[in-house]
Amino acid sequence: MNIDPSMIVKAITSKTKAILAVLTAGHPADFDPVMEIARKHNLKVIHDAAQSLGAKYKGKYSDNYGDITVTSFNNHKHISS
């Protein structure tokens, strides 16, 4: 349910500035290929961590990945349940 790295390159255009990696239901994206693609195409990675507080990717908290991490607190997020 997260970003599929194999689909990213097909979606990049001359107007693309960033890749938005949304983490769903506490499951982190596969960040290594996402970050590799971003570096190769000189793009930023925005990590939407609104549903992944405390999630880990390869032993590190997933909010350590990307150029910027954003989150939110709403009544349907797992932290407020």
mmCIF file of the N, C-alpha and C atoms, coordinates in Angstrom:
data_MODEL
# 
_entry.id   MODEL 
# 
loop_
_atom_site.group_PDB 
_atom_site.id 
_atom_site.type_symbol 
_atom_site.label_atom_id 
_atom_site.label_alt_id 
_atom_site.label_comp_id 
_atom_site.label_asym_id 
_atom_site.label_entity_id 
_atom_site.label_seq_id 
_atom_site.pdbx_PDB_ins_code 
_atom_site.Cartn_x 
_atom_site.Cartn_y 
_atom_site.Cartn_z 
_atom_site.occupancy 
_atom_site.B_iso_or_equiv 
_atom_site.pdbx_formal_charge 
_atom_site.auth_seq_id 
_atom_site.auth_comp_id 
_atom_site.auth_asym_id 
_atom_site.auth_atom_id 
_atom_site.pdbx_PDB_model_num 
ATOM 1   N N  . MET A 1 1  ? 0.811  -1.202 0.000   1.00 0.00 ? 1  MET A N  1 
ATOM 2   C CA . MET A 1 1  ? 0.000  0.000  0.000   1.00 0.00 ? 1  MET A CA 1 
ATOM 3   C C  . MET A 1 1  ? 0.854  1.266  0.000   1.00 0.00 ? 1  MET A C  1 
ATOM 4   N N  . ASN A 1 2  ? 2.171  1.121  0.020   1.00 0.00 ? 2  ASN A N  1 
ATOM 5   C CA . ASN A 1 2  ? 3.064  2.276  -0.006  1.00 0.00 ? 2  ASN A CA 1 
ATOM 6   C C  . ASN A 1 2  ? 3.571  2.523  -1.415  1.00 0.00 ? 2  ASN A C  1 
ATOM 7   N N  . ILE A 1 3  ? 4.399  3.531  -1.553  1.00 0.00 ? 3  ILE A N  1 
ATOM 8   C CA . ILE A 1 3  ? 4.966  3.873  -2.847  1.00 0.00 ? 3  ILE A CA 1 
ATOM 9   C C  . ILE A 1 3  ? 5.739  2.674  -3.413  1.00 0.00 ? 3  ILE A C  1 
ATOM 10  N N  . ASP A 1 4  ? 5.558  2.427  -4.682  1.00 0.00 ? 4  ASP A N  1 
ATOM 11  C CA . ASP A 1 4  ? 6.227  1.330  -5.374  1.00 0.00 ? 4  ASP A CA 1 
ATOM 12  C C  . ASP A 1 4  ? 7.421  1.909  -6.133  1.00 0.00 ? 4  ASP A C  1 
ATOM 13  N N  . PRO A 1 5  ? 8.642  1.646  -5.666  1.00 0.00 ? 5  PRO A N  1 
ATOM 14  C CA . PRO A 1 5  ? 9.815  2.227  -6.320  1.00 0.00 ? 5  PRO A CA 1 
ATOM 15  C C  . PRO A 1 5  ? 9.895  1.938  -7.809  1.00 0.00 ? 5  PRO A C  1 
ATOM 16  N N  . SER A 1 6  ? 9.376  0.811  -8.246  1.00 0.00 ? 6  SER A N  1 
ATOM 17  C CA . SER A 1 6  ? 9.451  0.478  -9.673  1.00 0.00 ? 6  SER A CA 1 
ATOM 18  C C  . SER A 1 6  ? 8.569  1.382  -10.529 1.00 0.00 ? 6  SER A C  1 
ATOM 19  N N  . MET A 1 7  ? 7.647  2.103  -9.926  1.00 0.00 ? 7  MET A N  1 
ATOM 20  C CA . MET A 1 7  ? 6.749  2.991  -10.655 1.00 0.00 ? 7  MET A CA 1 
ATOM 21  C C  . MET A 1 7  ? 7.221  4.450  -10.666 1.00 0.00 ? 7  MET A C  1 
ATOM 22  N N  . ILE A 1 8  ? 8.193  4.776  -9.835  1.00 0.00 ? 8  ILE A N  1 
ATOM 23  C CA . ILE A 1 8  ? 8.618  6.169  -9.687  1.00 0.00 ? 8  ILE A CA 1 
ATOM 24  C C  . ILE A 1 8  ? 9.228  6.726  -10.969 1.00 0.00 ? 8  ILE A C  1 
ATOM 25  N N  . VAL A 1 9  ? 10.185 6.035  -11.544 1.00 0.00 ? 9  VAL A N  1 
ATOM 26  C CA . VAL A 1 9  ? 10.912 6.562  -12.703 1.00 0.00 ? 9  VAL A CA 1 
ATOM 27  C C  . VAL A 1 9  ? 9.959  6.867  -13.846 1.00 0.00 ? 9  VAL A C  1 
ATOM 28  N N  . LYS A 1 10 ? 8.950  6.033  -14.049 1.00 0.00 ? 10 LYS A N  1 
ATOM 29  C CA . LYS A 1 10 ? 7.971  6.254  -15.121 1.00 0.00 ? 10 LYS A CA 1 
ATOM 30  C C  . LYS A 1 10 ? 7.174  7.539  -14.906 1.00 0.00 ? 10 LYS A C  1 
ATOM 31  N N  . ALA A 1 11 ? 7.043  7.946  -13.656 1.00 0.00 ? 11 ALA A N  1 
ATOM 32  C CA . ALA A 1 11 ? 6.217  9.113  -13.336 1.00 0.00 ? 11 ALA A CA 1 
ATOM 33  C C  . ALA A 1 11 ? 6.996  10.425 -13.331 1.00 0.00 ? 11 ALA A C  1 
ATOM 34  N N  . ILE A 1 12 ? 8.314  10.378 -13.368 1.00 0.00 ? 12 ILE A N  1 
ATOM 35  C CA . ILE A 1 12 ? 9.135  11.592 -13.324 1.00 0.00 ? 12 ILE A CA 1 
ATOM 36  C C  . ILE A 1 12 ? 9.044  12.339 -14.654 1.00 0.00 ? 12 ILE A C  1 
ATOM 37  N N  . THR A 1 13 ? 8.796  13.656 -14.549 1.00 0.00 ? 13 THR A N  1 
ATOM 38  C CA . THR A 1 13 ? 8.781  14.535 -15.724 1.00 0.00 ? 13 THR A CA 1 
ATOM 39  C C  . THR A 1 13 ? 9.745  15.693 -15.467 1.00 0.00 ? 13 THR A C  1 
ATOM 40  N N  . SER A 1 14 ? 9.848  16.587 -16.417 1.00 0.00 ? 14 SER A N  1 
ATOM 41  C CA . SER A 1 14 ? 10.714 17.756 -16.245 1.00 0.00 ? 14 SER A CA 1 
ATOM 42  C C  . SER A 1 14 ? 10.194 18.689 -15.143 1.00 0.00 ? 14 SER A C  1 
ATOM 43  N N  . LYS A 1 15 ? 8.940  18.543 -14.767 1.00 0.00 ? 15 LYS A N  1 
ATOM 44  C CA . LYS A 1 15 ? 8.349  19.383 -13.720 1.00 0.00 ? 15 LYS A CA 1 
ATOM 45  C C  . LYS A 1 15 ? 8.476  18.773 -12.323 1.00 0.00 ? 15 LYS A C  1 
ATOM 46  N N  . THR A 1 16 ? 8.910  17.540 -12.235 1.00 0.00 ? 16 THR A N  1 
ATOM 47  C CA . THR A 1 16 ? 8.998  16.852 -10.946 1.00 0.00 ? 16 THR A CA 1 
ATOM 48  C C  . THR A 1 16 ? 10.085 17.479 -10.081 1.00 0.00 ? 16 THR A C  1 
ATOM 49  N N  . LYS A 1 17 ? 9.737  17.800 -8.849  1.00 0.00 ? 17 LYS A N  1 
ATOM 50  C CA . LYS A 1 17 ? 10.680 18.403 -7.910  1.00 0.00 ? 17 LYS A CA 1 
ATOM 51  C C  . LYS A 1 17 ? 10.956 17.498 -6.719  1.00 0.00 ? 17 LYS A C  1 
ATOM 52  N N  . ALA A 1 18 ? 10.010 16.602 -6.409  1.00 0.00 ? 18 ALA A N  1 
ATOM 53  C CA . ALA A 1 18 ? 10.148 15.771 -5.216  1.00 0.00 ? 18 ALA A CA 1 
ATOM 54  C C  . ALA A 1 18 ? 9.364  14.475 -5.383  1.00 0.00 ? 18 ALA A C  1 
ATOM 55  N N  . ILE A 1 19 ? 9.723  13.527 -4.546  1.00 0.00 ? 19 ILE A N  1 
ATOM 56  C CA . ILE A 1 19 ? 9.001  12.263 -4.438  1.00 0.00 ? 19 ILE A CA 1 
ATOM 57  C C  . ILE A 1 19 ? 8.329  12.277 -3.082  1.00 0.00 ? 19 ILE A C  1 
ATOM 58  N N  . LEU A 1 20 ? 7.045  12.012 -3.048  1.00 0.00 ? 20 LEU A N  1 
ATOM 59  C CA . LEU A 1 20 ? 6.293  11.971 -1.797  1.00 0.00 ? 20 LEU A CA 1 
ATOM 60  C C  . LEU A 1 20 ? 6.101  10.520 -1.394  1.00 0.00 ? 20 LEU A C  1 
ATOM 61  N N  . ALA A 1 21 ? 6.760  10.125 -0.324  1.00 0.00 ? 21 ALA A N  1 
ATOM 62  C CA . ALA A 1 21 ? 6.656  8.758  0.183   1.00 0.00 ? 21 ALA A CA 1 
ATOM 63  C C  . ALA A 1 21 ? 5.701  8.758  1.368   1.00 0.00 ? 21 ALA A C  1 
ATOM 64  N N  . VAL A 1 22 ? 4.518  8.228  1.167   1.00 0.00 ? 22 VAL A N  1 
ATOM 65  C CA . VAL A 1 22 ? 3.498  8.156  2.208   1.00 0.00 ? 22 VAL A CA 1 
ATOM 66  C C  . VAL A 1 22 ? 3.577  6.787  2.862   1.00 0.00 ? 22 VAL A C  1 
ATOM 67  N N  . LEU A 1 23 ? 3.717  6.762  4.162   1.00 0.00 ? 23 LEU A N  1 
ATOM 68  C CA . LEU A 1 23 ? 3.766  5.504  4.885   1.00 0.00 ? 23 LEU A CA 1 
ATOM 69  C C  . LEU A 1 23 ? 2.375  5.213  5.428   1.00 0.00 ? 23 LEU A C  1 
ATOM 70  N N  . THR A 1 24 ? 1.871  4.054  5.122   1.00 0.00 ? 24 THR A N  1 
ATOM 71  C CA . THR A 1 24 ? 0.488  3.719  5.429   1.00 0.00 ? 24 THR A CA 1 
ATOM 72  C C  . THR A 1 24 ? 0.388  2.706  6.560   1.00 0.00 ? 24 THR A C  1 
ATOM 73  N N  . ALA A 1 25 ? -0.491 2.970  7.513   1.00 0.00 ? 25 ALA A N  1 
ATOM 74  C CA . ALA A 1 25 ? -0.834 2.038  8.590   1.00 0.00 ? 25 ALA A CA 1 
ATOM 75  C C  . ALA A 1 25 ? 0.392  1.544  9.354   1.00 0.00 ? 25 ALA A C  1 
ATOM 76  N N  . GLY A 1 26 ? 1.384  2.410  9.531   1.00 0.00 ? 26 GLY A N  1 
ATOM 77  C CA . GLY A 1 26 ? 2.558  2.060  10.311  1.00 0.00 ? 26 GLY A CA 1 
ATOM 78  C C  . GLY A 1 26 ? 3.618  1.282  9.569   1.00 0.00 ? 26 GLY A C  1 
ATOM 79  N N  . HIS A 1 27 ? 3.453  1.103  8.261   1.00 0.00 ? 27 HIS A N  1 
ATOM 80  C CA . HIS A 1 27 ? 4.413  0.335  7.474   1.00 0.00 ? 27 HIS A CA 1 
ATOM 81  C C  . HIS A 1 27 ? 5.280  1.266  6.632   1.00 0.00 ? 27 HIS A C  1 
ATOM 82  N N  . PRO A 1 28 ? 6.593  1.264  6.871   1.00 0.00 ? 28 PRO A N  1 
ATOM 83  C CA . PRO A 1 28 ? 7.465  2.146  6.089   1.00 0.00 ? 28 PRO A CA 1 
ATOM 84  C C  . PRO A 1 28 ? 7.607  1.696  4.645   1.00 0.00 ? 28 PRO A C  1 
ATOM 85  N N  . ALA A 1 29 ? 7.885  2.656  3.795   1.00 0.00 ? 29 ALA A N  1 
ATOM 86  C CA . ALA A 1 29 ? 8.174  2.376  2.393   1.00 0.00 ? 29 ALA A CA 1 
ATOM 87  C C  . ALA A 1 29 ? 9.547  1.731  2.290   1.00 0.00 ? 29 ALA A C  1 
ATOM 88  N N  . ASP A 1 30 ? 9.868  1.209  1.129   1.00 0.00 ? 30 ASP A N  1 
ATOM 89  C CA . ASP A 1 30 ? 11.196 0.665  0.853   1.00 0.00 ? 30 ASP A CA 1 
ATOM 90  C C  . ASP A 1 30 ? 12.076 1.849  0.458   1.00 0.00 ? 30 ASP A C  1 
ATOM 91  N N  . PHE A 1 31 ? 12.697 2.478  1.457   1.00 0.00 ? 31 PHE A N  1 
ATOM 92  C CA . PHE A 1 31 ? 13.370 3.755  1.255   1.00 0.00 ? 31 PHE A CA 1 
ATOM 93  C C  . PHE A 1 31 ? 14.655 3.698  0.446   1.00 0.00 ? 31 PHE A C  1 
ATOM 94  N N  . ASP A 1 32 ? 15.408 2.625  0.507   1.00 0.00 ? 32 ASP A N  1 
ATOM 95  C CA . ASP A 1 32 ? 16.681 2.597  -0.213  1.00 0.00 ? 32 ASP A CA 1 
ATOM 96  C C  . ASP A 1 32 ? 16.508 2.880  -1.706  1.00 0.00 ? 32 ASP A C  1 
ATOM 97  N N  . PRO A 1 33 ? 15.629 2.166  -2.415  1.00 0.00 ? 33 PRO A N  1 
ATOM 98  C CA . PRO A 1 33 ? 15.466 2.493  -3.835  1.00 0.00 ? 33 PRO A CA 1 
ATOM 99  C C  . PRO A 1 33 ? 14.833 3.865  -4.074  1.00 0.00 ? 33 PRO A C  1 
ATOM 100 N N  . VAL A 1 34 ? 13.960 4.306  -3.177  1.00 0.00 ? 34 VAL A N  1 
ATOM 101 C CA . VAL A 1 34 ? 13.342 5.632  -3.326  1.00 0.00 ? 34 VAL A CA 1 
ATOM 102 C C  . VAL A 1 34 ? 14.426 6.707  -3.235  1.00 0.00 ? 34 VAL A C  1 
ATOM 103 N N  . MET A 1 35 ? 15.301 6.595  -2.247  1.00 0.00 ? 35 MET A N  1 
ATOM 104 C CA . MET A 1 35 ? 16.371 7.579  -2.078  1.00 0.00 ? 35 MET A CA 1 
ATOM 105 C C  . MET A 1 35 ? 17.365 7.516  -3.236  1.00 0.00 ? 35 MET A C  1 
ATOM 106 N N  . GLU A 1 36 ? 17.654 6.328  -3.734  1.00 0.00 ? 36 GLU A N  1 
ATOM 107 C CA . GLU A 1 36 ? 18.566 6.175  -4.874  1.00 0.00 ? 36 GLU A CA 1 
ATOM 108 C C  . GLU A 1 36 ? 18.005 6.862  -6.126  1.00 0.00 ? 36 GLU A C  1 
ATOM 109 N N  . ILE A 1 37 ? 16.728 6.654  -6.380  1.00 0.00 ? 37 ILE A N  1 
ATOM 110 C CA . ILE A 1 37 ? 16.080 7.296  -7.531  1.00 0.00 ? 37 ILE A CA 1 
ATOM 111 C C  . ILE A 1 37 ? 16.102 8.814  -7.367  1.00 0.00 ? 37 ILE A C  1 
ATOM 112 N N  . ALA A 1 38 ? 15.804 9.285  -6.167  1.00 0.00 ? 38 ALA A N  1 
ATOM 113 C CA . ALA A 1 38 ? 15.799 10.730 -5.907  1.00 0.00 ? 38 ALA A CA 1 
ATOM 114 C C  . ALA A 1 38 ? 17.183 11.328 -6.160  1.00 0.00 ? 38 ALA A C  1 
ATOM 115 N N  . ARG A 1 39 ? 18.219 10.685 -5.656  1.00 0.00 ? 39 ARG A N  1 
ATOM 116 C CA . ARG A 1 39 ? 19.588 11.189 -5.875  1.00 0.00 ? 39 ARG A CA 1 
ATOM 117 C C  . ARG A 1 39 ? 19.930 11.203 -7.361  1.00 0.00 ? 39 ARG A C  1 
ATOM 118 N N  . LYS A 1 40 ? 19.583 10.134 -8.059  1.00 0.00 ? 40 LYS A N  1 
ATOM 119 C CA . LYS A 1 40 ? 19.904 10.019 -9.486  1.00 0.00 ? 40 LYS A CA 1 
ATOM 120 C C  . LYS A 1 40 ? 19.234 11.115 -10.308 1.00 0.00 ? 40 LYS A C  1 
ATOM 121 N N  . HIS A 1 41 ? 18.023 11.529 -9.905  1.00 0.00 ? 41 HIS A N  1 
ATOM 122 C CA . HIS A 1 41 ? 17.251 12.516 -10.661 1.00 0.00 ? 41 HIS A CA 1 
ATOM 123 C C  . HIS A 1 41 ? 17.248 13.895 -9.996  1.00 0.00 ? 41 HIS A C  1 
ATOM 124 N N  . ASN A 1 42 ? 18.099 14.077 -8.980  1.00 0.00 ? 42 ASN A N  1 
ATOM 125 C CA . ASN A 1 42 ? 18.219 15.355 -8.279  1.00 0.00 ? 42 ASN A CA 1 
ATOM 126 C C  . ASN A 1 42 ? 16.873 15.834 -7.727  1.00 0.00 ? 42 ASN A C  1 
ATOM 127 N N  . LEU A 1 43 ? 16.174 14.926 -7.052  1.00 0.00 ? 43 LEU A N  1 
ATOM 128 C CA . LEU A 1 43 ? 14.874 15.225 -6.466  1.00 0.00 ? 43 LEU A CA 1 
ATOM 129 C C  . LEU A 1 43 ? 14.955 15.157 -4.946  1.00 0.00 ? 43 LEU A C  1 
ATOM 130 N N  . LYS A 1 44 ? 14.065 15.843 -4.287  1.00 0.00 ? 44 LYS A N  1 
ATOM 131 C CA . LYS A 1 44 ? 13.920 15.753 -2.838  1.00 0.00 ? 44 LYS A CA 1 
ATOM 132 C C  . LYS A 1 44 ? 12.933 14.637 -2.512  1.00 0.00 ? 44 LYS A C  1 
ATOM 133 N N  . VAL A 1 45 ? 13.032 14.097 -1.301  1.00 0.00 ? 45 VAL A N  1 
ATOM 134 C CA . VAL A 1 45 ? 12.077 13.097 -0.828  1.00 0.00 ? 45 VAL A CA 1 
ATOM 135 C C  . VAL A 1 45 ? 11.345 13.680 0.367   1.00 0.00 ? 45 VAL A C  1 
ATOM 136 N N  . ILE A 1 46 ? 10.032 13.750 0.244   1.00 0.00 ? 46 ILE A N  1 
ATOM 137 C CA . ILE A 1 46 ? 9.165  14.195 1.333   1.00 0.00 ? 46 ILE A CA 1 
ATOM 138 C C  . ILE A 1 46 ? 8.543  12.942 1.932   1.00 0.00 ? 46 ILE A C  1 
ATOM 139 N N  . HIS A 1 47 ? 8.757  12.757 3.202   1.00 0.00 ? 47 HIS A N  1 
ATOM 140 C CA . HIS A 1 47 ? 8.293  11.566 3.897   1.00 0.00 ? 47 HIS A CA 1 
ATOM 141 C C  . HIS A 1 47 ? 7.063  11.941 4.718   1.00 0.00 ? 47 HIS A C  1 
ATOM 142 N N  . ASP A 1 48 ? 5.914  11.426 4.304   1.00 0.00 ? 48 ASP A N  1 
ATOM 143 C CA . ASP A 1 48 ? 4.667  11.648 5.038   1.00 0.00 ? 48 ASP A CA 1 
ATOM 144 C C  . ASP A 1 48 ? 4.549  10.550 6.080   1.00 0.00 ? 48 ASP A C  1 
ATOM 145 N N  . ALA A 1 49 ? 4.884  10.889 7.302   1.00 0.00 ? 49 ALA A N  1 
ATOM 146 C CA . ALA A 1 49 ? 4.920  9.915  8.390   1.00 0.00 ? 49 ALA A CA 1 
ATOM 147 C C  . ALA A 1 49 ? 3.700  10.009 9.302   1.00 0.00 ? 49 ALA A C  1 
ATOM 148 N N  . ALA A 1 50 ? 2.608  10.541 8.798   1.00 0.00 ? 50 ALA A N  1 
ATOM 149 C CA . ALA A 1 50 ? 1.435  10.768 9.633   1.00 0.00 ? 50 ALA A CA 1 
ATOM 150 C C  . ALA A 1 50 ? 0.864  9.482  10.225  1.00 0.00 ? 50 ALA A C  1 
ATOM 151 N N  . GLN A 1 51 ? 1.067  8.372  9.554   1.00 0.00 ? 51 GLN A N  1 
ATOM 152 C CA . GLN A 1 51 ? 0.543  7.102  10.075  1.00 0.00 ? 51 GLN A CA 1 
ATOM 153 C C  . GLN A 1 51 ? 1.650  6.133  10.451  1.00 0.00 ? 51 GLN A C  1 
ATOM 154 N N  . SER A 1 52 ? 2.849  6.642  10.669  1.00 0.00 ? 52 SER A N  1 
ATOM 155 C CA . SER A 1 52 ? 3.950  5.716  10.913  1.00 0.00 ? 52 SER A CA 1 
ATOM 156 C C  . SER A 1 52 ? 4.814  6.074  12.113  1.00 0.00 ? 52 SER A C  1 
ATOM 157 N N  . LEU A 1 53 ? 4.283  6.783  13.066  1.00 0.00 ? 53 LEU A N  1 
ATOM 158 C CA . LEU A 1 53 ? 5.060  7.150  14.248  1.00 0.00 ? 53 LEU A CA 1 
ATOM 159 C C  . LEU A 1 53 ? 5.593  5.884  14.921  1.00 0.00 ? 53 LEU A C  1 
ATOM 160 N N  . GLY A 1 54 ? 6.895  5.822  15.064  1.00 0.00 ? 54 GLY A N  1 
ATOM 161 C CA . GLY A 1 54 ? 7.528  4.669  15.704  1.00 0.00 ? 54 GLY A CA 1 
ATOM 162 C C  . GLY A 1 54 ? 7.900  3.544  14.759  1.00 0.00 ? 54 GLY A C  1 
ATOM 163 N N  . ALA A 1 55 ? 7.535  3.659  13.486  1.00 0.00 ? 55 ALA A N  1 
ATOM 164 C CA . ALA A 1 55 ? 7.870  2.612  12.519  1.00 0.00 ? 55 ALA A CA 1 
ATOM 165 C C  . ALA A 1 55 ? 9.373  2.606  12.257  1.00 0.00 ? 55 ALA A C  1 
ATOM 166 N N  . LYS A 1 56 ? 9.906  1.425  11.967  1.00 0.00 ? 56 LYS A N  1 
ATOM 167 C CA . LYS A 1 56 ? 11.334 1.306  11.684  1.00 0.00 ? 56 LYS A CA 1 
ATOM 168 C C  . LYS A 1 56 ? 11.543 0.706  10.298  1.00 0.00 ? 56 LYS A C  1 
ATOM 169 N N  . TYR A 1 57 ? 12.626 1.150  9.664   1.00 0.00 ? 57 TYR A N  1 
ATOM 170 C CA . TYR A 1 57 ? 13.075 0.634  8.374   1.00 0.00 ? 57 TYR A CA 1 
ATOM 171 C C  . TYR A 1 57 ? 14.528 0.240  8.543   1.00 0.00 ? 57 TYR A C  1 
ATOM 172 N N  . LYS A 1 58 ? 14.818 -1.029 8.405   1.00 0.00 ? 58 LYS A N  1 
ATOM 173 C CA . LYS A 1 58 ? 16.169 -1.575 8.557   1.00 0.00 ? 58 LYS A CA 1 
ATOM 174 C C  . LYS A 1 58 ? 16.792 -1.165 9.891   1.00 0.00 ? 58 LYS A C  1 
ATOM 175 N N  . GLY A 1 59 ? 15.988 -1.236 10.949  1.00 0.00 ? 59 GLY A N  1 
ATOM 176 C CA . GLY A 1 59 ? 16.484 -0.994 12.301  1.00 0.00 ? 59 GLY A CA 1 
ATOM 177 C C  . GLY A 1 59 ? 16.555 0.458  12.735  1.00 0.00 ? 59 GLY A C  1 
ATOM 178 N N  . LYS A 1 60 ? 16.258 1.400  11.834  1.00 0.00 ? 60 LYS A N  1 
ATOM 179 C CA . LYS A 1 60 ? 16.271 2.821  12.185  1.00 0.00 ? 60 LYS A CA 1 
ATOM 180 C C  . LYS A 1 60 ? 14.853 3.364  12.084  1.00 0.00 ? 60 LYS A C  1 
ATOM 181 N N  . TYR A 1 61 ? 14.518 4.303  12.942  1.00 0.00 ? 61 TYR A N  1 
ATOM 182 C CA . TYR A 1 61 ? 13.209 4.915  12.840  1.00 0.00 ? 61 TYR A CA 1 
ATOM 183 C C  . TYR A 1 61 ? 13.029 5.506  11.454  1.00 0.00 ? 61 TYR A C  1 
ATOM 184 N N  . SER A 1 62 ? 11.890 5.253  10.870  1.00 0.00 ? 62 SER A N  1 
ATOM 185 C CA . SER A 1 62 ? 11.686 5.633  9.471   1.00 0.00 ? 62 SER A CA 1 
ATOM 186 C C  . SER A 1 62 ? 11.679 7.137  9.245   1.00 0.00 ? 62 SER A C  1 
ATOM 187 N N  . ASP A 1 63 ? 11.484 7.922  10.288  1.00 0.00 ? 63 ASP A N  1 
ATOM 188 C CA . ASP A 1 63 ? 11.514 9.372  10.077  1.00 0.00 ? 63 ASP A CA 1 
ATOM 189 C C  . ASP A 1 63 ? 12.939 9.895  9.868   1.00 0.00 ? 63 ASP A C  1 
ATOM 190 N N  . ASN A 1 64 ? 13.926 8.999  9.870   1.00 0.00 ? 64 ASN A N  1 
ATOM 191 C CA . ASN A 1 64 ? 15.303 9.383  9.547   1.00 0.00 ? 64 ASN A CA 1 
ATOM 192 C C  . ASN A 1 64 ? 15.565 9.372  8.053   1.00 0.00 ? 64 ASN A C  1 
ATOM 193 N N  . TYR A 1 65 ? 14.574 9.014  7.259   1.00 0.00 ? 65 TYR A N  1 
ATOM 194 C CA . TYR A 1 65 ? 14.738 8.920  5.810   1.00 0.00 ? 65 TYR A CA 1 
ATOM 195 C C  . TYR A 1 65 ? 14.025 10.083 5.136   1.00 0.00 ? 65 TYR A C  1 
ATOM 196 N N  . GLY A 1 66 ? 14.538 10.479 4.000   1.00 0.00 ? 66 GLY A N  1 
ATOM 197 C CA . GLY A 1 66 ? 13.951 11.593 3.258   1.00 0.00 ? 66 GLY A CA 1 
ATOM 198 C C  . GLY A 1 66 ? 14.640 12.889 3.610   1.00 0.00 ? 66 GLY A C  1 
ATOM 199 N N  . ASP A 1 67 ? 14.287 13.921 2.858   1.00 0.00 ? 67 ASP A N  1 
ATOM 200 C CA . ASP A 1 67 ? 14.849 15.246 3.099   1.00 0.00 ? 67 ASP A CA 1 
ATOM 201 C C  . ASP A 1 67 ? 14.034 16.026 4.115   1.00 0.00 ? 67 ASP A C  1 
ATOM 202 N N  . ILE A 1 68 ? 12.774 15.708 4.194   1.00 0.00 ? 68 ILE A N  1 
ATOM 203 C CA . ILE A 1 68 ? 11.887 16.330 5.173   1.00 0.00 ? 68 ILE A CA 1 
ATOM 204 C C  . ILE A 1 68 ? 10.832 15.300 5.559   1.00 0.00 ? 68 ILE A C  1 
ATOM 205 N N  . THR A 1 69 ? 10.481 15.297 6.826   1.00 0.00 ? 69 THR A N  1 
ATOM 206 C CA . THR A 1 69 ? 9.445  14.398 7.328   1.00 0.00 ? 69 THR A CA 1 
ATOM 207 C C  . THR A 1 69 ? 8.318  15.236 7.895   1.00 0.00 ? 69 THR A C  1 
ATOM 208 N N  . VAL A 1 70 ? 7.105  14.889 7.524   1.00 0.00 ? 70 VAL A N  1 
ATOM 209 C CA . VAL A 1 70 ? 5.931  15.588 8.045   1.00 0.00 ? 70 VAL A CA 1 
ATOM 210 C C  . VAL A 1 70 ? 5.027  14.586 8.742   1.00 0.00 ? 70 VAL A C  1 
ATOM 211 N N  . THR A 1 71 ? 4.294  15.073 9.715   1.00 0.00 ? 71 THR A N  1 
ATOM 212 C CA . THR A 1 71 ? 3.346  14.230 10.429  1.00 0.00 ? 71 THR A CA 1 
ATOM 213 C C  . THR A 1 71 ? 2.145  15.068 10.833  1.00 0.00 ? 71 THR A C  1 
ATOM 214 N N  . SER A 1 72 ? 1.156  14.426 11.341  1.00 0.00 ? 72 SER A N  1 
ATOM 215 C CA . SER A 1 72 ? -0.024 15.140 11.822  1.00 0.00 ? 72 SER A CA 1 
ATOM 216 C C  . SER A 1 72 ? -0.680 14.315 12.913  1.00 0.00 ? 72 SER A C  1 
ATOM 217 N N  . PHE A 1 73 ? -1.503 14.951 13.665  1.00 0.00 ? 73 PHE A N  1 
ATOM 218 C CA . PHE A 1 73 ? -2.238 14.273 14.735  1.00 0.00 ? 73 PHE A CA 1 
ATOM 219 C C  . PHE A 1 73 ? -3.716 14.560 14.527  1.00 0.00 ? 73 PHE A C  1 
ATOM 220 N N  . ASN A 1 74 ? -4.429 13.538 14.202  1.00 0.00 ? 74 ASN A N  1 
ATOM 221 C CA . ASN A 1 74 ? -5.861 13.634 13.956  1.00 0.00 ? 74 ASN A CA 1 
ATOM 222 C C  . ASN A 1 74 ? -6.514 12.458 14.638  1.00 0.00 ? 74 ASN A C  1 
ATOM 223 N N  . ASN A 1 75 ? -7.804 12.489 14.828  1.00 0.00 ? 75 ASN A N  1 
ATOM 224 C CA . ASN A 1 75 ? -8.455 11.422 15.581  1.00 0.00 ? 75 ASN A CA 1 
ATOM 225 C C  . ASN A 1 75 ? -8.436 10.068 14.887  1.00 0.00 ? 75 ASN A C  1 
ATOM 226 N N  . HIS A 1 76 ? -8.109 9.983  13.609  1.00 0.00 ? 76 HIS A N  1 
ATOM 227 C CA . HIS A 1 76 ? -8.030 8.680  12.959  1.00 0.00 ? 76 HIS A CA 1 
ATOM 228 C C  . HIS A 1 76 ? -6.598 8.144  12.875  1.00 0.00 ? 76 HIS A C  1 
ATOM 229 N N  . LYS A 1 77 ? -5.626 8.856  13.411  1.00 0.00 ? 77 LYS A N  1 
ATOM 230 C CA . LYS A 1 77 ? -4.253 8.384  13.438  1.00 0.00 ? 77 LYS A CA 1 
ATOM 231 C C  . LYS A 1 77 ? -4.087 7.403  14.603  1.00 0.00 ? 77 LYS A C  1 
ATOM 232 N N  . HIS A 1 78 ? -3.187 6.446  14.449  1.00 0.00 ? 78 HIS A N  1 
ATOM 233 C CA . HIS A 1 78 ? -3.049 5.423  15.478  1.00 0.00 ? 78 HIS A CA 1 
ATOM 234 C C  . HIS A 1 78 ? -2.511 5.956  16.797  1.00 0.00 ? 78 HIS A C  1 
ATOM 235 N N  . ILE A 1 79 ? -1.818 7.075  16.811  1.00 0.00 ? 79 ILE A N  1 
ATOM 236 C CA . ILE A 1 79 ? -1.315 7.617  18.066  1.00 0.00 ? 79 ILE A CA 1 
ATOM 237 C C  . ILE A 1 79 ? -2.433 8.181  18.939  1.00 0.00 ? 79 ILE A C  1 
ATOM 238 N N  . SER A 1 80 ? -3.512 8.613  18.321  1.00 0.00 ? 80 SER A N  1 
ATOM 239 C CA . SER A 1 80 ? -4.600 9.215  19.096  1.00 0.00 ? 80 SER A CA 1 
ATOM 240 C C  . SER A 1 80 ? -5.723 8.227  19.373  1.00 0.00 ? 80 SER A C  1 
ATOM 241 N N  . SER A 1 81 ? -5.570 7.002  18.934  1.00 0.00 ? 81 SER A N  1 
ATOM 242 C CA . SER A 1 81 ? -6.620 5.991  19.141  1.00 0.00 ? 81 SER A CA 1 
ATOM 243 C C  . SER A 1 81 ? -6.653 5.494  20.558  1.00 0.00 ? 81 SER A C  1 
# 
